[in-house]
Amino acid sequence: MPGEITSDINILLVDDEPLVLQSLSATFRKQYNVYTATNGKEAIEIIRKYTIHVVLSDQRMPGMLGHEVLRIIKTISPSTIRILLTGYSDLDAIMNSVNSGEVFRYLTKPWKVEQLRETVAAAAQIASKVSQLYPVKPASSPETTDQSQEIELETQAETEQVETPMPDFQGQKDKLLIVEFNKEQLNMMVKVFNKKYEVLPCASVDEAFEQLSKHEVPVMVTDLNLNSEDGIDFLYAIKQEYPNIVIILLTQVRDALLAIKSINEFQVYRYHVKPCSVEDLDKTIQSAMMRARSYRTQPLKNVHFVAKQVVPDIIEKQASQKGNWLRDRLKGLKKFFGV
């Protein structure tokens, strides 16, 4: 049932603990139209019936985990901005959320009320913008069913991938930027993927910045371990200047906090822990190329791009001094090379 005060924004809260739902409802019901569900099935039924702008779901629930609920919600209502809430900081749950549910933010229990309010407010603004891509139709109409099936097929295609990469709009190979400080691993990856893509190998941050400034790069594979440079600062600089680039992390770093940060601030597309099979990485790259094409033709599908337009402070205010310094370096190279 909706909350006490009706607004233009509908939010859905999903948690199997009644006391948690009561607390969350009390936090938001004076500002938004609040719906609640105690499990994934109820949440999906609500999504099918109503226009929901933001969904905040717990991860650990019986029957269906939060990231699984968010994945299904994405196929039904792609303009709904999805937030995952959990008291468990295990890496598996975090990786499932980034590799499956594609959440906007990952928040941990116990939450900070102001951070929670700020995150939902930002998500609501983004949802209002993204919804321009998806006209609202009655849930029972055949057109809505067709649209939902079309979105589900698109999602399935991204998950299962295609057998061969498609050329870009100029009929050339897609460019793939690989940042790897281990020269042996870098050479191996170039040898494997150069058959399908125009690989731009980089063994340093400077090389990566130069390649980005010279070429339009749709997909980047990078480690978080960048020797003397902080991988998070590096990602911040790139994502701020190139919001449409699709980032795949391939790293030995099994750090839950870093994984959360990569989701929350950079919308990392996939997070793979080394060692990763060539087959799995190949499928991920193909899927990322498809995502990059959709960003190129429909920028509003890119939540990070929209966030930069409507709520730029949500990321910029968390930037470190080193991150801004790297961003300035990248800006200078962009200006010099003109890409």
C-alpha positions in Angstrom: 0.0 0.0 0.0 1.2 3.5 -0.7 2.3 5.7 2.2 0.6 8.7 3.8 1.4 11.4 1.4 1.1 11.1 -2.4 3.9 12.6 -4.5 5.1 12.4 -8.1 7.7 9.9 -7.1 6.9 6.3 -6.2 9.4 4.2 -4.3 9.3 0.5 -3.4 10.9 -0.8 -0.2 11.6 -4.6 -0.1 12.6 -6.3 3.2 11.5 -9.5 5.0 11.8 -7.8 8.4 8.6 -5.8 9.3 10.5 -3.6 11.7 13.0 -2.6 9.0 10.1 -1.8 6.6 8.5 0.3 9.2 11.7 2.2 9.8 12.3 2.8 6.1 8.7 3.8 5.5 8.9 6.4 8.3 12.0 7.8 6.7 10.4 8.4 3.3 6.6 8.5 3.5 6.5 12.2 4.1 8.4 12.9 0.9 7.5 10.0 -1.5 4.6 7.7 -2.3 5.8 4.6 -0.6 5.0 1.0 -1.4 6.3 -2.0 0.6 6.9 -5.7 0.0 8.2 -8.4 2.3 9.6 -10.7 -0.5 10.7 -10.7 -4.1 7.4 -12.1 -5.4 5.4 -9.3 -3.8 7.9 -6.7 -5.1 7.6 -8.0 -8.7 3.8 -7.9 -8.5 3.9 -4.3 -7.4 6.3 -3.4 -10.2 4.0 -4.9 -12.8 1.0 -2.9 -11.4 2.5 0.5 -10.7 5.0 2.9 -12.0 7.9 2.7 -9.5 10.7 5.2 -9.8 13.1 3.8 -7.2 13.3 0.4 -5.5 15.3 -0.2 -2.4 15.8 -3.9 -1.7 17.4 -6.0 1.0 19.9 -8.6 -0.2 19.3 -11.4 2.3 15.7 -12.6 1.9 14.2 -16.1 1.9 13.2 -17.4 -1.5 14.8 -14.8 -3.7 17.9 -12.7 -3.0 17.8 -9.0 -3.5 20.1 -8.9 -6.5 17.9 -11.5 -8.2 14.8 -9.4 -7.5 16.5 -6.3 -9.0 17.5 -8.2 -12.1 13.9 -9.2 -12.8 12.7 -5.7 -12.0 15.1 -4.4 -14.6 13.5 -6.5 -17.3 10.0 -5.3 -16.3 10.7 -1.7 -15.6 14.1 -0.6 -17.0 13.6 3.1 -15.9 13.4 2.0 -12.2 16.6 2.9 -10.4 17.7 0.0 -8.2 19.4 0.2 -4.8 20.6 -2.8 -2.8 20.6 -2.8 1.0 22.3 -5.4 3.1 23.9 -6.1 6.4 26.3 -8.7 4.9 29.6 -7.3 3.5 30.6 -10.5 1.7 32.2 -10.1 -1.7 30.1 -12.8 -3.4 26.9 -10.8 -2.7 28.5 -7.6 -3.9 29.8 -9.2 -7.1 26.4 -10.7 -7.8 24.9 -7.3 -7.5 27.3 -5.7 -10.0 27.4 -8.7 -12.3 23.7 -9.4 -12.3 21.3 -6.8 -10.9 23.3 -3.8 -12.1 22.4 -1.7 -9.1 22.8 2.1 -8.8 24.0 2.0 -5.2 25.0 -0.6 -2.7 24.3 0.5 0.9 25.1 -1.5 4.1 23.2 -1.9 7.3 23.0 -0.2 9.7 22.5 2.7 7.3 23.1 6.4 7.9 19.8 8.2 7.5 21.2 11.2 5.7 23.2 9.1 3.2 20.1 7.0 2.6 17.9 10.1 2.0 20.5 11.6 -0.3 20.9 8.3 -2.3 17.1 7.9 -2.8 16.7 11.6 -3.8 19.4 11.2 -6.4 17.9 8.0 -7.7 14.5 9.7 -8.0 16.0 12.5 -10.1 17.8 10.0 -12.3 14.6 7.9 -12.7 12.6 10.9 -13.8 15.2 11.6 -16.5 15.6 8.0 -17.6 11.8 7.4 -17.8 11.8 9.6 -21.0 13.1 6.6 -22.8 10.2 4.4 -21.6 6.7 5.9 -22.0 4.3 4.8 -19.3 1.6 2.3 -20.5 -1.0 0.4 -18.6 0.4 -2.8 -17.1 -2.3 -4.9 -18.8 -1.9 -3.5 -22.3 -0.4 -5.8 -25.0 2.1 -3.1 -25.8 3.5 -3.2 -22.3 3.8 -6.9 -22.5 5.6 -6.7 -25.8 8.0 -4.0 -24.5 8.8 -6.1 -21.4 9.5 -9.1 -23.6 11.7 -7.0 -25.8 13.7 -5.7 -22.8 14.0 -9.2 -21.4 15.4 -10.4 -24.8 17.9 -7.6 -24.8 19.0 -8.4 -21.3 19.3 -12.1 -22.2 21.4 -11.2 -25.2 23.7 -9.2 -23.0 23.9 -12.1 -20.5 24.4 -14.9 -23.0 26.3 -12.8 -25.6 26.8 -13.4 -29.3 29.3 -15.7 -30.9 31.1 -13.1 -32.9 31.6 -9.4 -32.2 29.7 -6.9 -34.4 31.7 -4.2 -36.2 31.2 -0.6 -35.1 29.3 2.0 -37.2 32.3 2.5 -39.5 32.7 -1.2 -40.3 35.9 -1.4 -38.3 36.9 -3.5 -35.3 35.7 -2.2 -31.9 38.5 -0.7 -29.9 39.3 -2.4 -26.6 41.5 -0.6 -24.0 43.4 -3.0 -21.7 45.2 -1.6 -18.7 47.5 -4.2 -17.2 50.9 -3.5 -15.4 52.1 -7.0 -15.7 53.7 -7.0 -19.2 53.4 -10.8 -19.6 49.7 -10.8 -18.9 49.2 -7.8 -21.0 50.9 -9.4 -24.0 48.9 -12.5 -23.5 45.6 -10.6 -23.5 46.6 -8.7 -26.6 47.4 -11.9 -28.4 44.0 -13.4 -27.5 41.7 -10.5 -28.1 43.5 -8.8 -31.1 41.7 -11.2 -33.4 38.3 -9.7 -32.6 39.1 -6.2 -31.5 41.5 -3.3 -32.1 43.3 -3.7 -28.8 45.0 -0.7 -27.2 47.4 -2.1 -24.7 48.5 0.1 -21.7 51.1 -0.7 -19.1 50.7 2.6 -17.2 48.2 5.3 -16.3 49.9 7.7 -18.7 49.6 5.3 -21.6 45.9 4.7 -20.8 45.2 8.5 -20.6 47.0 9.0 -23.9 45.0 6.2 -25.7 41.7 7.5 -24.3 42.6 11.0 -25.6 43.4 9.8 -29.1 40.6 7.2 -29.6 37.0 6.8 -29.0 37.1 3.8 -26.7 33.8 1.9 -25.9 35.1 -0.7 -23.5 38.0 -0.8 -21.0 39.4 -3.8 -19.1 41.5 -2.7 -16.1 43.1 -3.9 -12.9 42.6 -2.0 -9.6 46.3 -2.7 -8.7 48.1 0.1 -10.6 51.4 0.1 -8.8 52.0 3.6 -7.5 48.6 4.9 -8.6 45.3 4.3 -6.8 42.9 2.4 -9.0 39.9 4.2 -7.6 41.3 7.6 -8.4 42.1 6.3 -11.9 38.6 5.2 -12.4 37.2 8.4 -11.1 39.2 10.5 -13.6 38.2 8.3 -16.5 34.5 8.0 -15.7 34.1 11.7 -15.1 35.6 12.6 -18.5 34.3 9.6 -20.4 31.0 8.6 -18.8 29.9 6.4 -21.7 33.0 4.1 -21.5 32.0 0.6 -20.2 34.4 -0.6 -17.5 35.3 -4.2 -16.7 37.4 -4.8 -13.6 39.8 -7.8 -13.8 41.8 -7.8 -10.6 43.2 -9.9 -7.8 41.8 -7.4 -5.3 39.1 -9.1 -3.2 38.1 -6.1 -1.2 34.4 -5.7 -0.4 34.8 -1.9 0.2 36.5 -1.3 -3.1 33.9 -3.4 -4.9 31.2 -1.3 -3.3 32.9 1.9 -4.3 33.3 0.7 -7.9 29.6 0.1 -8.0 28.5 3.2 -6.2 30.7 5.8 -8.0 31.7 4.3 -11.3 28.9 1.9 -12.3 31.5 -0.7 -13.1 29.8 -3.1 -15.6 31.4 -6.4 -14.4 33.9 -7.3 -11.6 36.0 -10.4 -12.3 38.6 -11.7 -9.9 41.8 -13.2 -11.3 42.3 -15.8 -12.4 39.5 -15.5 -14.9 39.1 -17.8 -17.9 39.5 -16.4 -21.3 36.1 -17.7 -22.3 34.4 -15.8 -19.4 36.3 -12.6 -20.1 35.5 -12.9 -23.8 31.8 -13.2 -23.1 31.9 -10.2 -20.8 33.7 -8.0 -23.4 31.2 -8.9 -26.1 28.4 -8.0 -23.7 30.1 -4.8 -22.8 30.5 -3.9 -26.4 26.7 -4.3 -26.8 26.1 -2.1 -23.8 28.5 0.6 -25.2 26.5 0.7 -28.5 23.3 1.2 -26.6 24.9 4.1 -24.7 26.1 5.6 -28.0 22.6 5.5 -29.5 20.6 6.2 -26.4 22.7 8.0 -23.7 19.8 8.0 -21.2 20.3 4.3 -20.8 23.6 5.2 -19.1 22.8 5.9 -15.4 26.2 7.4 -14.8 25.8 9.8 -17.7 22.4 10.9 -16.4 23.8 11.2 -12.9 26.5 13.6 -14.1 23.7 15.8 -15.6 21.2 15.9 -12.7 23.2 15.1 -9.6 26.9 15.8 -10.3 27.8 16.4 -6.7 26.9 12.9 -5.6 30.2 11.6 -7.1 32.3 14.8 -7.3 32.1 15.6 -3.6 33.7 12.2 -2.8 36.7 12.7 -5.1 40.1 12.7 -3.5 42.7 15.4 -4.2 44.7 12.8 -6.3 41.5 11.9 -8.2 40.9 15.5 -9.2 44.6 15.8 -10.1 44.4 12.8 -12.4 41.2 14.2 -13.9 43.0 17.5 -14.7 45.8 15.6 -16.4 43.2 13.7 -18.5 41.4 16.9 -19.4 44.7 18.4 -20.6 45.3 15.4 -22.9 41.8 15.5 -24.2 42.2 19.2 -25.1 45.6 18.5 -26.7 44.5 15.6 -28.8 41.0 16.8 -29.5 39.1 13.5 -28.8 
